[in-house]
């Protein structure tokens, strides 16, 4: 019984790790898309236009100090039991 439970738990951890990796990849792609959109928008709307001023004022381009160190919006990733980095 314990071996089956351990095997099931290990399989669950493996799947969770795979899902987390896929999710992080998707978030990374979404972030790159947002950055590309912003860079394109800055070219389309010059700084001296109302739209350009609004873009530059309303969209933050600096990370808060707490988030800058972790690369994940300030929330450190929780460790997975049995996961050896």
VENNOR-V103296 format. One record per residue. N is the residue number from 1. RES is the residue in three letters. NEAR is the number of other ideal C-beta (glycine too) atoms within 12 Angstrom. Layout:
# VENNOR-V103296
N/RES/NEAR ; N/RES/NEAR
This chain:
# VENNOR-V103296
1/UNK/7 ; 2/UNK/8 ; 3/UNK/9 ; 4/UNK/10 ; 5/UNK/11 ; 6/UNK/14 ; 7/UNK/13 ; 8/UNK/14 ; 9/UNK/17 ; 10/UNK/18 ; 11/UNK/14 ; 12/UNK/17 ; 13/UNK/19 ; 14/UNK/17 ; 15/UNK/15 ; 16/UNK/19 ; 17/UNK/23 ; 18/UNK/15 ; 19/UNK/15 ; 20/UNK/20 ; 21/UNK/17 ; 22/UNK/14 ; 23/UNK/16 ; 24/UNK/18 ; 25/UNK/14 ; 26/UNK/14 ; 27/UNK/17 ; 28/UNK/16 ; 29/UNK/14 ; 30/UNK/14 ; 31/UNK/18 ; 32/UNK/14 ; 33/UNK/14 ; 34/UNK/17 ; 35/UNK/16 ; 36/UNK/14 ; 37/UNK/17 ; 38/UNK/21 ; 39/UNK/16 ; 40/UNK/13 ; 41/UNK/21 ; 42/UNK/21 ; 43/UNK/14 ; 44/UNK/14 ; 45/UNK/21 ; 46/UNK/14 ; 47/UNK/16 ; 48/UNK/9 ; 49/UNK/15 ; 50/UNK/13 ; 51/UNK/17 ; 52/UNK/19 ; 53/UNK/15 ; 54/UNK/14 ; 55/UNK/23 ; 56/UNK/19 ; 57/UNK/12 ; 58/UNK/14 ; 59/UNK/19 ; 60/UNK/12 ; 61/UNK/14 ; 62/UNK/8 ; 63/UNK/15 ; 64/UNK/13 ; 65/UNK/9 ; 66/UNK/13 ; 67/UNK/15 ; 68/UNK/12 ; 69/UNK/13 ; 70/UNK/14 ; 71/UNK/16 ; 72/UNK/19 ; 73/UNK/16 ; 74/UNK/14 ; 75/UNK/12 ; 76/UNK/12 ; 77/UNK/17 ; 78/UNK/11 ; 79/UNK/12 ; 80/UNK/20 ; 81/UNK/13 ; 82/UNK/14 ; 83/UNK/15 ; 84/UNK/7 ; 85/UNK/7
